[in-house]
Amino acid sequence: MSKNKSVSTMMLMLIAVLLFGMAACAPVSDSECNSLRAELDTANAELNRLRAEIATVKPASLEELLRQRRSIRNYTDAPLMQEEVMKLLWAGQGITVAWGGRTAPSAGALYPLELYVAVGNVENLAPGVYRYDPRQNKLSLLKEGDVRKSLALASLGQSSVADAAIDIVIAAVYKRTTAKYGSRGERYVHIEVGHAAQNICLQATALDLGVVTIGAFEDAAVAKIIGMSPDEVPLYVISVGRMK
Ligand SMILES: Cc1cc2nc3c(=O)[nH]c(=O)nc-3n(C[C@H](O)[C@H](O)[C@H](O)COP(=O)(O)O)c2cc1C
């Protein structure tokens, strides 16, 4: 049996366990119900792991990813894995060559973008606001606590922002680019945020995750919630979660 088929068979078995568990919950005692719930949680965690494995076993072609990418605004409560979060951020601004070139092009290689992630529901990663460091491909914690609801309020109440497992916020430091290119540099920064965002969307699609890019938000409120420095301006919020 191929690896894909065996993974699919395991997924079907897990789904059967889930359904059996749900059906069995009604007439049984509290303790039996609790133990079935624990089994369900374990099965769910395994399902998530297998989903991620499937995405790596059979990588989709670029054409398939472009065709599949859609704005998805409804998510399940299942957590993302830390690995998946890192893959999304790497796709946005990861360094791919020794001189510091990144996954997305940048006018004059000046790299004006900064990536933040508001973590709400990620395995082994505490809720909080983190900054992505492309040089080390690592996260550093800026602020503890789940800010997704505040971010959703700042995004004109959009529920996808609160319901997503994470919200990636892309900020720009304009002067890194305008110092060289003058006011035309502003245009370059806006073009660059599109490059980075599309990379993140395609990575999310490759990982079988739901993703939506959000442009409707109050800049000052988002900057404050994230804890940005005064020279940073938030340009995009990208919500990501497991698809329903
Ligand atoms: C610059 C920009 C801003 C957007 N802002 C929002 C937004 O605030 N809320 C939202 O739900 N979708 C937002 N979207 C997603 C669009 O609604 C979506 O791309 C469009 O409906 C086409 O659907 P598709 O992405 O599935 O192809 C935005 C997209 C872009 C490119």
The ligand as an ORCA input file, in Angstrom:
! r2SCAN-3c Opt
* xyz 0 1
  C      -5.951     44.385     -0.353
  C      -7.020     43.392      0.058
  C      -7.774     43.648      1.193
  C      -8.723     42.735      1.602
  N      -9.404     42.959      2.765
  C     -10.289     42.045      3.213
  C     -10.954     42.247      4.444
  O     -10.763     43.235      5.153
  N     -11.816     41.273      4.860
  C     -12.031     40.137      4.147
  O     -12.811     39.296      4.598
  N     -11.422     39.919      2.950
  C     -10.552     40.842      2.485
  N      -9.884     40.611      1.310
  C     -10.120     39.367      0.562
  C     -11.044     39.605     -0.642
  O     -12.362     39.830     -0.196
  C     -10.977     38.358     -1.550
  O      -9.664     38.207     -2.013
  C     -11.943     38.477     -2.741
  O     -13.282     38.364     -2.298
  C     -11.690     37.406     -3.803
  O     -11.857     36.103     -3.247
  P     -10.664     35.022     -3.226
  O      -9.560     35.575     -2.355
  O     -11.278     33.788     -2.630
  O     -10.197     34.822     -4.623
  C      -8.940     41.526      0.867
  C      -8.170     41.295     -0.271
  C      -7.217     42.203     -0.671
  C      -6.372     41.885     -1.884
*
